[in-house]
Amino acid sequence: MNSLPEIQTAIRHLSEIEVRQLSNWLQEYLEEAWDKQIEADAKSGRLDKLIQQANQDIDANRVKSLDEIIHNS
């Protein structure tokens, strides 16, 4: 089972519980991949400009508190 169509066919044969378990596993897999990519980007300096801009915005008070954003104040 190496191709996407084969995997999709196999998924259709799973029970609902197994599909939910697969979905949870896939979400965790994607989150781990995202974390690894962010870590690699941070180590390589690819995020330096964004961090610098964020720090400048904080220093210039061009930011809102998370509470303010959540409550649309």
PyMOL CGO cylinders between C-alpha atoms (Angstrom):
from pymol import cmd
from pymol.cgo import CYLINDER

trace = [
    CYLINDER, 0.00, 0.00, 0.00, 2.07, 2.88, -1.30, 0.3, 1, 1, 1, 1, 1, 1,
    CYLINDER, 2.07, 2.88, -1.30, -0.25, 5.19, -3.13, 0.3, 1, 1, 1, 1, 1, 1,
    CYLINDER, -0.25, 5.19, -3.13, -2.82, 7.67, -1.92, 0.3, 1, 1, 1, 1, 1, 1,
    CYLINDER, -2.82, 7.67, -1.92, -5.70, 5.93, -3.72, 0.3, 1, 1, 1, 1, 1, 1,
    CYLINDER, -5.70, 5.93, -3.72, -4.75, 2.65, -2.01, 0.3, 1, 1, 1, 1, 1, 1,
    CYLINDER, -4.75, 2.65, -2.01, -4.66, 4.34, 1.37, 0.3, 1, 1, 1, 1, 1, 1,
    CYLINDER, -4.66, 4.34, 1.37, -8.00, 6.03, 0.74, 0.3, 1, 1, 1, 1, 1, 1,
    CYLINDER, -8.00, 6.03, 0.74, -9.55, 2.68, -0.19, 0.3, 1, 1, 1, 1, 1, 1,
    CYLINDER, -9.55, 2.68, -0.19, -8.17, 1.09, 2.97, 0.3, 1, 1, 1, 1, 1, 1,
    CYLINDER, -8.17, 1.09, 2.97, -9.55, 3.94, 5.09, 0.3, 1, 1, 1, 1, 1, 1,
    CYLINDER, -9.55, 3.94, 5.09, -13.02, 3.35, 3.66, 0.3, 1, 1, 1, 1, 1, 1,
    CYLINDER, -13.02, 3.35, 3.66, -12.87, -0.16, 5.12, 0.3, 1, 1, 1, 1, 1, 1,
    CYLINDER, -12.87, -0.16, 5.12, -12.09, 1.02, 8.64, 0.3, 1, 1, 1, 1, 1, 1,
    CYLINDER, -12.09, 1.02, 8.64, -14.68, 1.30, 11.38, 0.3, 1, 1, 1, 1, 1, 1,
    CYLINDER, -14.68, 1.30, 11.38, -15.73, 4.74, 12.55, 0.3, 1, 1, 1, 1, 1, 1,
    CYLINDER, -15.73, 4.74, 12.55, -13.65, 4.34, 15.70, 0.3, 1, 1, 1, 1, 1, 1,
    CYLINDER, -13.65, 4.34, 15.70, -10.58, 3.40, 13.65, 0.3, 1, 1, 1, 1, 1, 1,
    CYLINDER, -10.58, 3.40, 13.65, -11.08, 6.38, 11.34, 0.3, 1, 1, 1, 1, 1, 1,
    CYLINDER, -11.08, 6.38, 11.34, -11.26, 8.68, 14.38, 0.3, 1, 1, 1, 1, 1, 1,
    CYLINDER, -11.26, 8.68, 14.38, -8.09, 7.09, 15.79, 0.3, 1, 1, 1, 1, 1, 1,
    CYLINDER, -8.09, 7.09, 15.79, -6.37, 7.57, 12.44, 0.3, 1, 1, 1, 1, 1, 1,
    CYLINDER, -6.37, 7.57, 12.44, -7.54, 11.17, 12.33, 0.3, 1, 1, 1, 1, 1, 1,
    CYLINDER, -7.54, 11.17, 12.33, -6.13, 11.82, 15.80, 0.3, 1, 1, 1, 1, 1, 1,
    CYLINDER, -6.13, 11.82, 15.80, -2.83, 10.17, 14.84, 0.3, 1, 1, 1, 1, 1, 1,
    CYLINDER, -2.83, 10.17, 14.84, -2.62, 12.20, 11.64, 0.3, 1, 1, 1, 1, 1, 1,
    CYLINDER, -2.62, 12.20, 11.64, -3.29, 15.46, 13.50, 0.3, 1, 1, 1, 1, 1, 1,
    CYLINDER, -3.29, 15.46, 13.50, -0.52, 14.65, 15.98, 0.3, 1, 1, 1, 1, 1, 1,
    CYLINDER, -0.52, 14.65, 15.98, 1.80, 13.75, 13.11, 0.3, 1, 1, 1, 1, 1, 1,
    CYLINDER, 1.80, 13.75, 13.11, 1.12, 17.07, 11.38, 0.3, 1, 1, 1, 1, 1, 1,
    CYLINDER, 1.12, 17.07, 11.38, 1.59, 19.02, 14.61, 0.3, 1, 1, 1, 1, 1, 1,
    CYLINDER, 1.59, 19.02, 14.61, 4.96, 17.34, 15.21, 0.3, 1, 1, 1, 1, 1, 1,
    CYLINDER, 4.96, 17.34, 15.21, 6.02, 18.09, 11.63, 0.3, 1, 1, 1, 1, 1, 1,
    CYLINDER, 6.02, 18.09, 11.63, 4.99, 21.74, 12.09, 0.3, 1, 1, 1, 1, 1, 1,
    CYLINDER, 4.99, 21.74, 12.09, 6.96, 21.97, 15.35, 0.3, 1, 1, 1, 1, 1, 1,
    CYLINDER, 6.96, 21.97, 15.35, 10.05, 20.51, 13.67, 0.3, 1, 1, 1, 1, 1, 1,
    CYLINDER, 10.05, 20.51, 13.67, 9.75, 22.98, 10.78, 0.3, 1, 1, 1, 1, 1, 1,
    CYLINDER, 9.75, 22.98, 10.78, 9.40, 25.96, 13.14, 0.3, 1, 1, 1, 1, 1, 1,
    CYLINDER, 9.40, 25.96, 13.14, 12.39, 24.74, 15.15, 0.3, 1, 1, 1, 1, 1, 1,
    CYLINDER, 12.39, 24.74, 15.15, 14.49, 24.35, 12.00, 0.3, 1, 1, 1, 1, 1, 1,
    CYLINDER, 14.49, 24.35, 12.00, 13.42, 27.78, 10.75, 0.3, 1, 1, 1, 1, 1, 1,
    CYLINDER, 13.42, 27.78, 10.75, 14.31, 29.35, 14.09, 0.3, 1, 1, 1, 1, 1, 1,
    CYLINDER, 14.31, 29.35, 14.09, 17.74, 27.68, 14.17, 0.3, 1, 1, 1, 1, 1, 1,
    CYLINDER, 17.74, 27.68, 14.17, 18.49, 28.73, 10.60, 0.3, 1, 1, 1, 1, 1, 1,
    CYLINDER, 18.49, 28.73, 10.60, 17.57, 32.37, 11.24, 0.3, 1, 1, 1, 1, 1, 1,
    CYLINDER, 17.57, 32.37, 11.24, 14.61, 32.36, 8.87, 0.3, 1, 1, 1, 1, 1, 1,
    CYLINDER, 14.61, 32.36, 8.87, 12.41, 33.83, 11.62, 0.3, 1, 1, 1, 1, 1, 1,
    CYLINDER, 12.41, 33.83, 11.62, 14.82, 36.54, 12.74, 0.3, 1, 1, 1, 1, 1, 1,
    CYLINDER, 14.82, 36.54, 12.74, 13.17, 39.32, 10.73, 0.3, 1, 1, 1, 1, 1, 1,
    CYLINDER, 13.17, 39.32, 10.73, 9.73, 38.40, 12.05, 0.3, 1, 1, 1, 1, 1, 1,
    CYLINDER, 9.73, 38.40, 12.05, 11.00, 38.32, 15.63, 0.3, 1, 1, 1, 1, 1, 1,
    CYLINDER, 11.00, 38.32, 15.63, 12.72, 41.66, 15.15, 0.3, 1, 1, 1, 1, 1, 1,
    CYLINDER, 12.72, 41.66, 15.15, 9.53, 43.19, 13.73, 0.3, 1, 1, 1, 1, 1, 1,
    CYLINDER, 9.53, 43.19, 13.73, 7.46, 41.80, 16.60, 0.3, 1, 1, 1, 1, 1, 1,
    CYLINDER, 7.46, 41.80, 16.60, 9.90, 43.24, 19.15, 0.3, 1, 1, 1, 1, 1, 1,
    CYLINDER, 9.90, 43.24, 19.15, 9.75, 46.62, 17.41, 0.3, 1, 1, 1, 1, 1, 1,
    CYLINDER, 9.75, 46.62, 17.41, 5.95, 46.54, 17.47, 0.3, 1, 1, 1, 1, 1, 1,
    CYLINDER, 5.95, 46.54, 17.47, 5.98, 45.67, 21.17, 0.3, 1, 1, 1, 1, 1, 1,
    CYLINDER, 5.98, 45.67, 21.17, 8.47, 48.47, 21.93, 0.3, 1, 1, 1, 1, 1, 1,
    CYLINDER, 8.47, 48.47, 21.93, 6.33, 50.96, 19.96, 0.3, 1, 1, 1, 1, 1, 1,
    CYLINDER, 6.33, 50.96, 19.96, 3.14, 49.73, 21.69, 0.3, 1, 1, 1, 1, 1, 1,
    CYLINDER, 3.14, 49.73, 21.69, 1.61, 48.68, 18.36, 0.3, 1, 1, 1, 1, 1, 1,
    CYLINDER, 1.61, 48.68, 18.36, 0.15, 45.51, 19.83, 0.3, 1, 1, 1, 1, 1, 1,
    CYLINDER, 0.15, 45.51, 19.83, -3.06, 44.49, 21.59, 0.3, 1, 1, 1, 1, 1, 1,
    CYLINDER, -3.06, 44.49, 21.59, -3.32, 42.15, 24.52, 0.3, 1, 1, 1, 1, 1, 1,
    CYLINDER, -3.32, 42.15, 24.52, -4.65, 38.69, 23.79, 0.3, 1, 1, 1, 1, 1, 1,
    CYLINDER, -4.65, 38.69, 23.79, -7.52, 39.36, 26.20, 0.3, 1, 1, 1, 1, 1, 1,
    CYLINDER, -7.52, 39.36, 26.20, -8.45, 42.46, 24.20, 0.3, 1, 1, 1, 1, 1, 1,
    CYLINDER, -8.45, 42.46, 24.20, -8.44, 40.50, 20.96, 0.3, 1, 1, 1, 1, 1, 1,
    CYLINDER, -8.44, 40.50, 20.96, -10.48, 37.64, 22.38, 0.3, 1, 1, 1, 1, 1, 1,
    CYLINDER, -10.48, 37.64, 22.38, -13.11, 39.95, 23.82, 0.3, 1, 1, 1, 1, 1, 1,
    CYLINDER, -13.11, 39.95, 23.82, -13.16, 42.34, 20.81, 0.3, 1, 1, 1, 1, 1, 1,
    CYLINDER, -13.16, 42.34, 20.81, -12.56, 45.33, 23.04, 0.3, 1, 1, 1, 1, 1, 1,
]
cmd.load_cgo(trace, "trace")
